Amino acid sequence: MTALTGDAARIGGGGDLAAAVRKARGRLVPFLILMYTMAFLDRSNVGFAKQAFQADTGIGDAAFAFGAGLFFVGYAILEVPSNLILHRIGARRWLCRIMVTWGIVAAAMMFAQGELSFYVLRVLLGMAEAGFFPGVILFVTYWFPRAERGRILGMFYFGYPLSLMFGSPVSGLLLALDGSLGLHGWQWMYLVEGLCASAVGVFAFFVLTDRPEQAAWLGAGERAAVARQIAHEETTKVGHGPASLKAAFTDPRMLHFVLIYFLIQVGSYGVAFYLPTQVSALLGVKVGPLVGFVSAIPWAVALLAMAVWPHWAVTSGRERGFGALSVLAIAVGLVIAVSAPPFWAVAALCITTAGIASAQPIFWTFPTNYLGGVAAAGGIAAINSVGNLGGFLAPNLRVWAESTFGAPSASLYALAVSAVIGSALILLLPRSATPARSAT
């Protein structure tokens, strides 16, 4: 058999198929990255608001941690039904609706005045955003063949570090507007960043296309080639894995996927929510522009790791090993950061963020290569919704560890332990959870 090279090798063919994938990558992926950048910024900017918000409202650490985590409760409630609706009516309309709604609720966070209003708005924000992330993951399976998917997911995840790399300085600058027009700095931050998300949502309606068959910007041969390849892979997945919602939800591999993703999210949000506060303590200054710029450094490193590591994982066929190393890096960086001086502590946090950012796109190659059809719509949403409850546990785990052991370092050790367990679980994934690559 003649070896294929370049894009043709990755997607199992050349000509129209390679051209269609190349065009879809150029049109859809940059916008998906922008959407995820806004999504993650609106869910994690609560970490930047923490100091000023608590000072202005009197909310304590435990209440703040509880409220920050409540986002994921609201998120989990509507995740599966949201993805099933997207599967039925299409990603273009549904992702537009999600973004506009969550942007409005994110902007409304400026009206939080105490614990109750903070709790309610965080739950509503989670409910508004529910279905966005698994919806995009599902959308990617409609457009990109299996051999290209790891690369695409890695590119999509650029939105995660980008939101913190660029969002950190922007959030810091918006906080510096404290007092302008009678608003607190944290109110400016919520208002501006929320409305920007809604604006991006409106544009999504005109940029996205539900399926390759509907893409007027592809040639007829290109539309047919990519649709045929996706249909072939869907048939293969249904033959190897669950084909219905009931089968997906009762498959033991689903629990395995959920546990891994849950533990990754514990480390991810345990770092994202508290990185500005941690950098503030290392530098001995209040959260503001300087902390924002320094906090961006680990996420810049994460972006570099994400650009190459997931792609290497898929092309090598060793996703489990690469994924396990990524999750283990989260733990290693956190342990080093506990006692290192400021410069080396920031360097260690770069290792942690690189692990967080590269582990997640690799993880999603496991369920997306295993689940097809309606099982994929419901299964991906279920994994994301239950797994994301790790984001609820993370801030509360940090508060519990610090209060129980009487030292801030205890919270980092707790996050590190969860990452070590997650790394081991990836290695224990059965090879049958990811069907063998097609030779065609």
C-alpha positions as CSV (number, residue, x, y, z in Angstrom):
1,M,0.0,0.0,0.0
2,T,1.4,3.4,-0.9
3,A,2.0,5.7,2.0
4,L,0.0,8.9,2.1
5,T,1.5,12.1,3.2
6,G,0.5,15.5,4.6
7,D,-3.2,16.2,5.0
8,A,-4.1,13.3,2.8
9,A,-2.5,10.8,5.2
10,R,-4.1,12.3,8.3
11,I,-7.6,12.2,6.8
12,G,-7.3,8.9,4.9
13,G,-7.4,10.3,1.4
14,G,-6.6,13.2,-0.9
15,G,-8.2,15.4,-3.5
16,D,-11.7,16.7,-2.6
17,L,-11.6,15.3,0.9
18,A,-8.3,17.0,1.8
19,A,-9.5,20.3,0.2
20,A,-12.8,20.2,2.1
21,V,-11.1,19.6,5.4
22,R,-8.6,22.4,4.7
23,K,-11.4,24.9,3.9
24,A,-13.4,23.9,6.9
25,R,-10.4,24.3,9.1
26,G,-9.8,27.7,7.8
27,R,-13.4,28.9,8.1
28,L,-14.8,27.2,11.2
29,V,-11.9,26.6,13.6
30,P,-10.8,30.3,14.1
31,F,-14.4,31.3,15.0
32,L,-14.8,28.3,17.3
33,I,-11.6,29.4,19.1
34,L,-13.1,32.9,19.5
35,M,-16.3,31.5,20.9
36,Y,-14.5,29.3,23.4
37,T,-12.2,32.2,24.4
38,M,-15.3,34.2,25.3
39,A,-17.0,31.3,27.0
40,F,-14.0,30.4,29.3
41,L,-13.4,34.1,30.1
42,D,-17.0,34.6,31.2
43,R,-16.9,31.5,33.5
44,S,-13.4,32.1,35.0
45,N,-13.2,35.9,35.3
46,V,-14.8,35.4,38.7
47,G,-11.2,34.7,39.9
48,F,-10.1,38.2,38.9
49,A,-13.1,39.8,40.5
50,K,-12.5,37.8,43.8
51,Q,-10.5,40.3,45.9
52,A,-12.4,43.5,44.8
53,F,-15.8,41.8,44.8
54,Q,-15.4,40.3,48.3
55,A,-14.2,43.7,49.6
56,D,-17.2,45.5,48.2
57,T,-19.9,42.9,49.1
58,G,-18.5,41.4,52.2
59,I,-18.7,37.8,50.9
60,G,-16.4,35.4,52.7
61,D,-14.0,32.9,51.2
62,A,-16.2,29.9,51.8
63,A,-19.3,31.6,50.3
64,F,-17.3,32.8,47.3
65,A,-15.9,29.3,46.6
66,F,-19.4,27.9,46.9
67,G,-20.8,30.5,44.5
68,A,-18.0,30.1,42.0
69,G,-18.6,26.3,41.9
70,L,-22.4,26.7,41.6
71,F,-21.9,27.6,37.9
72,F,-21.3,23.9,37.3
73,V,-24.5,22.8,39.0
74,G,-26.6,24.9,36.7
75,Y,-24.4,23.8,33.8
76,A,-24.9,20.1,34.6
77,I,-28.7,20.4,34.8
78,L,-29.3,21.4,31.2
79,E,-26.2,19.9,29.4
80,V,-27.7,16.7,28.0
81,P,-31.0,18.2,26.8
82,S,-29.2,21.2,25.3
83,N,-27.0,18.9,23.2
84,L,-29.9,16.8,22.1
85,I,-31.6,19.9,20.9
86,L,-28.5,20.9,19.0
87,H,-28.3,17.5,17.4
88,R,-31.9,18.0,16.2
89,I,-32.0,21.6,15.0
90,G,-28.4,22.3,14.2
91,A,-25.4,24.0,15.7
92,R,-25.7,27.3,13.9
93,R,-29.0,28.4,15.6
94,W,-28.4,26.7,18.9
95,L,-24.8,27.9,19.5
96,C,-26.0,31.4,18.6
97,R,-28.8,31.2,21.2
98,I,-26.4,29.9,23.9
99,M,-23.8,32.6,23.4
100,V,-26.3,35.5,23.3
101,T,-28.0,34.2,26.5
102,W,-24.9,33.6,28.5
103,G,-23.4,36.9,27.5
104,I,-26.5,38.7,28.9
105,V,-26.3,36.8,32.1
106,A,-22.6,37.3,32.4
107,A,-23.1,41.0,32.1
108,A,-25.8,40.9,34.7
109,M,-23.2,39.6,37.2
110,M,-22.5,43.3,37.7
111,F,-25.7,43.5,39.8
112,A,-24.6,40.9,42.4
113,Q,-24.7,42.5,45.8
114,G,-24.5,39.7,48.3
115,E,-24.3,35.9,48.7
116,L,-27.9,35.1,47.4
117,S,-27.7,37.2,44.3
118,F,-24.2,35.9,43.6
119,Y,-25.4,32.3,44.0
120,V,-28.4,32.8,41.7
121,L,-26.5,34.5,39.0
122,R,-23.8,31.9,39.0
123,V,-26.4,29.1,38.6
124,L,-28.1,31.0,35.8
125,L,-24.8,31.6,34.0
126,G,-24.2,27.8,34.1
127,M,-27.7,27.1,32.8
128,A,-27.3,29.7,30.0
129,E,-23.9,28.3,28.9
130,A,-25.0,24.6,29.2
131,G,-24.5,22.7,26.0
132,F,-21.9,25.1,24.4
133,F,-18.8,23.0,24.9
134,P,-20.3,19.5,24.2
135,G,-22.2,21.2,21.3
136,V,-18.9,22.3,19.7
137,I,-17.3,18.9,20.3
138,L,-20.3,17.3,18.6
139,F,-20.2,19.8,15.8
140,V,-16.5,18.9,15.2
141,T,-17.5,15.3,14.7
142,Y,-20.0,16.4,12.0
143,W,-17.2,18.1,10.0
144,F,-13.8,16.6,10.6
145,P,-12.7,12.9,10.1
146,R,-11.2,11.0,12.9
147,A,-7.6,11.3,11.9
148,E,-7.9,15.1,11.8
149,R,-10.0,15.4,15.0
150,G,-7.2,15.5,17.5
151,R,-5.6,18.4,15.7
152,I,-8.9,20.3,15.4
153,L,-9.8,19.7,19.1
154,G,-6.3,20.9,20.0
155,M,-6.8,24.1,18.0
156,F,-10.3,24.6,19.5
157,Y,-8.8,24.4,22.9
158,F,-6.6,27.4,22.1
159,G,-9.6,29.3,23.4
160,Y,-8.8,28.1,26.9
161,P,-5.3,29.6,27.3
162,L,-6.1,32.5,25.0
163,S,-9.0,33.6,27.3
164,L,-6.6,33.6,30.3
165,M,-3.5,34.9,28.4
166,F,-5.3,37.9,26.9
167,G,-8.3,38.0,29.2
168,S,-6.0,38.3,32.3
169,P,-4.5,41.7,31.2
170,V,-7.9,42.9,29.9
171,S,-9.6,41.9,33.1
172,G,-6.9,43.6,35.1
173,L,-7.3,46.8,33.1
174,L,-11.1,46.8,33.5
175,L,-10.7,46.3,37.2
176,A,-8.5,49.5,37.2
177,L,-11.6,51.4,36.0
178,D,-12.9,51.3,39.5
179,G,-15.0,54.4,40.2
180,S,-15.6,55.3,36.6
181,L,-19.2,56.4,36.0
182,G,-20.0,55.2,39.5
183,L,-19.2,51.6,38.8
184,H,-16.8,49.3,40.6
185,G,-14.0,47.8,38.5
186,W,-15.4,44.3,38.8
187,Q,-18.8,45.6,37.5
188,W,-17.0,47.0,34.4
189,M,-15.3,43.7,33.9
190,Y,-18.5,41.7,33.9
191,L,-20.4,44.2,31.8
192,V,-17.9,44.5,29.0
193,E,-16.8,40.9,28.8
194,G,-20.4,39.7,28.9
195,L,-21.7,41.9,26.1
196,C,-18.7,41.0,23.9
197,A,-19.8,37.3,24.2
198,S,-23.3,38.2,23.1
199,A,-21.9,40.1,20.1
200,V,-19.8,37.0,19.1
201,G,-23.0,34.9,19.4
202,V,-24.8,37.0,16.8
203,F,-22.0,36.6,14.4
204,A,-22.0,32.8,14.9
205,F,-25.4,32.6,13.2
206,F,-23.8,33.9,10.0
207,V,-20.4,32.1,10.1
208,L,-21.3,28.5,11.1
209,T,-22.8,25.9,8.8
210,D,-24.6,22.9,10.4
211,R,-23.3,20.1,8.1
212,P,-20.9,19.7,5.1
213,E,-23.8,18.9,2.8
214,Q,-25.2,22.5,3.4
215,A,-21.9,24.4,2.9
216,A,-22.2,26.6,-0.1
217,W,-18.6,27.6,0.4
218,L,-17.5,24.1,-0.5
219,G,-17.5,22.6,-4.1
220,A,-20.0,19.8,-4.8
221,G,-17.2,17.2,-4.9
222,E,-15.8,18.5,-1.6
223,R,-19.2,18.4,0.1
224,A,-19.7,14.8,-1.1
225,A,-16.2,13.6,-0.1
226,V,-16.3,14.9,3.5
227,A,-19.9,13.8,4.0
228,R,-19.1,10.3,2.8
229,Q,-16.0,10.0,5.0
230,I,-18.0,11.2,8.1
231,A,-20.8,8.7,7.3
232,H,-18.3,5.9,7.0
233,E,-16.8,6.7,10.4
234,E,-20.2,7.0,12.0
235,T,-21.1,3.5,10.8
236,T,-17.9,2.1,12.2
237,K,-18.5,3.8,15.6
238,V,-22.0,2.5,15.8
239,G,-20.7,-1.0,15.0
240,H,-18.1,-0.9,17.8
241,G,-19.8,1.2,20.5
242,P,-23.2,2.1,21.9
243,A,-25.8,3.2,19.3
244,S,-28.5,4.6,21.5
245,L,-28.8,6.9,24.5
246,K,-29.7,4.0,26.8
247,A,-26.7,2.0,25.6
248,A,-24.4,4.9,26.0
249,F,-25.5,5.7,29.6
250,T,-25.2,2.1,30.7
251,D,-21.8,1.5,29.1
252,P,-19.1,1.1,31.8
253,R,-16.7,3.0,29.6
254,M,-18.8,6.1,30.1
255,L,-18.2,6.0,33.8
256,H,-14.5,5.7,33.1
257,F,-14.6,8.7,30.8
258,V,-16.5,10.7,33.4
259,L,-14.1,10.0,36.2
260,I,-11.1,11.0,34.1
261,Y,-12.7,14.2,32.9
262,F,-13.9,15.0,36.4
263,L,-10.4,14.7,37.8
264,I,-8.9,16.8,35.0
265,Q,-11.5,19.5,35.7
266,V,-10.6,19.5,39.4
267,G,-7.1,20.5,38.6
268,S,-8.1,22.8,35.7
269,Y,-10.5,25.0,37.7
270,G,-8.6,24.7,40.9
271,V,-5.8,26.5,39.1
272,A,-7.9,28.8,36.8
273,F,-10.1,30.2,39.6
274,Y,-7.2,30.9,41.9
275,L,-4.1,31.6,39.7
276,P,-4.5,35.5,39.9
277,T,-4.8,35.3,43.7
278,Q,-1.8,32.9,43.8
279,V,0.3,35.2,41.6
280,S,-0.8,38.2,43.7
281,A,0.6,36.4,46.8
282,L,3.9,35.5,45.1
283,L,4.4,39.1,43.9
284,G,3.1,40.7,47.1
285,V,0.7,43.1,45.3
286,K,-3.0,43.5,44.8
287,V,-4.7,41.9,41.8
288,G,-4.5,44.4,39.0
289,P,-2.7,45.0,35.7
290,L,0.7,43.6,36.9
291,V,-0.9,40.4,38.2
292,G,-2.9,40.1,35.0
293,F,0.2,40.3,32.8
294,V,2.2,37.8,35.0
295,S,-0.8,35.5,35.2
296,A,-0.8,35.4,31.4
297,I,2.6,33.8,31.2
298,P,1.6,30.3,32.2
299,W,-1.3,30.4,29.7
300,A,1.1,31.5,26.9
301,V,3.2,28.4,27.6
302,A,0.0,26.3,27.7
303,L,-0.8,27.6,24.2
304,L,2.5,26.4,22.9
305,A,2.0,22.9,24.5
306,M,-1.5,22.7,23.0
307,A,-0.2,23.6,19.5
308,V,1.9,20.4,19.3
309,W,1.2,17.8,22.0
310,P,-2.3,16.7,21.1
311,H,-1.4,16.5,17.4
312,W,1.7,14.3,18.3
313,A,-0.5,12.2,20.4
314,V,-3.0,11.4,17.6
315,T,-0.4,11.0,14.8
316,S,1.7,8.6,17.0
317,G,-1.3,6.5,17.9
318,R,-0.3,6.8,21.6
319,E,-3.1,9.0,22.9
320,R,-3.3,7.2,26.3
321,G,0.4,7.7,27.0
322,F,0.5,11.3,25.9
323,G,-2.7,12.0,27.8
324,A,-1.4,10.4,31.0
325,L,1.8,12.5,30.8
326,S,-0.2,15.7,30.4
327,V,-2.3,15.0,33.5
328,L,0.7,14.0,35.5
329,A,2.4,17.3,34.5
330,I,-0.5,19.1,36.4
331,A,0.5,17.4,39.6
332,V,4.3,17.9,39.1
333,G,3.9,21.6,38.5
334,L,1.6,22.1,41.5
335,V,4.0,20.2,43.9
336,I,7.0,22.3,42.7
337,A,5.1,25.5,43.1
338,V,4.3,24.9,46.7
339,S,7.8,25.8,48.1
340,A,9.6,27.4,45.1
341,P,10.7,31.1,45.1
342,P,8.5,33.4,43.0
343,F,10.3,33.0,39.6
344,W,10.5,29.2,39.9
345,A,6.9,29.0,41.2
346,V,5.6,30.8,38.1
347,A,7.8,28.4,36.0
348,A,6.2,25.4,37.8
349,L,2.7,26.8,37.2
350,C,3.7,26.9,33.5
351,I,4.2,23.2,33.6
352,T,0.8,22.8,35.3
353,T,-1.1,24.9,32.8
354,A,0.7,23.2,29.9
355,G,-0.6,19.9,31.3
356,I,-4.1,21.2,31.8
357,A,-4.3,22.6,28.3
358,S,-2.9,19.7,26.4
359,A,-4.7,16.9,28.4
360,Q,-8.2,18.0,27.5
361,P,-8.1,17.8,23.7
362,I,-6.4,14.5,24.0
363,F,-9.1,13.2,26.4
364,W,-11.9,14.1,24.0
365,T,-10.4,11.9,21.3
366,F,-11.4,8.9,23.4
367,P,-15.2,9.4,23.6
368,T,-15.5,11.0,20.1
369,N,-13.8,8.0,18.6
370,Y,-16.1,5.7,20.5
371,L,-19.5,7.3,20.4
372,G,-21.6,7.9,17.3
373,G,-25.0,9.3,16.4
374,V,-27.5,10.2,19.1
375,A,-25.2,8.3,21.6
376,A,-22.5,10.8,20.8
377,A,-24.9,13.8,21.3
378,G,-26.1,12.6,24.7
379,G,-22.9,10.8,25.8
380,I,-20.5,13.7,25.1
381,A,-22.9,16.1,27.0
382,A,-23.2,13.6,29.9
383,I,-19.4,13.3,30.2
384,N,-19.0,17.0,30.1
385,S,-21.8,17.9,32.5
386,V,-20.9,15.4,35.2
387,G,-17.2,15.8,34.7
388,N,-17.4,19.5,34.9
389,L,-18.8,19.1,38.4
390,G,-15.1,18.9,39.2
391,G,-15.2,22.7,38.7
392,F,-17.7,22.8,41.6
393,L,-15.5,20.6,43.8
394,A,-12.2,22.4,43.0
395,P,-12.7,25.7,44.8
396,N,-14.4,24.0,47.7
397,L,-11.7,21.4,47.9
398,R,-9.1,24.1,48.2
399,V,-10.9,25.9,51.0
400,W,-11.5,22.6,52.8
401,A,-7.8,21.6,52.5
402,E,-6.5,24.9,53.7
403,S,-8.9,25.1,56.7
404,T,-8.3,21.4,57.6
405,F,-4.5,21.4,57.4
406,G,-4.0,25.1,58.2
407,A,-1.7,25.8,55.3
408,P,-2.3,27.2,51.8
409,S,0.0,24.5,50.4
410,A,-2.5,21.8,51.4
411,S,-4.9,23.0,48.7
412,L,-2.2,22.5,46.0
413,Y,-1.3,19.1,47.2
414,A,-5.0,18.1,47.1
415,L,-5.3,19.2,43.5
416,A,-2.0,17.3,42.7
417,V,-3.4,14.1,44.1
418,S,-6.5,14.3,41.9
419,A,-4.3,14.7,38.9
420,V,-2.2,11.7,39.8
421,I,-5.3,9.6,40.0
422,G,-6.6,11.0,36.7
423,S,-3.3,10.1,35.0
424,A,-3.5,6.5,36.2
425,L,-7.1,6.2,35.0
426,I,-6.1,7.2,31.5
427,L,-3.5,4.4,31.4
428,L,-6.3,2.0,32.5
429,L,-8.6,2.9,29.5
430,P,-9.2,-0.3,27.5
431,R,-7.9,-0.1,23.9
432,S,-11.3,-1.1,22.7
433,A,-12.6,2.3,23.9
434,T,-11.0,3.8,20.8
435,P,-11.7,1.7,17.6
436,A,-8.7,0.9,15.4
437,R,-7.8,3.3,12.7
438,S,-9.3,2.6,9.3
439,A,-6.8,1.8,6.6
440,T,-8.9,3.5,4.0
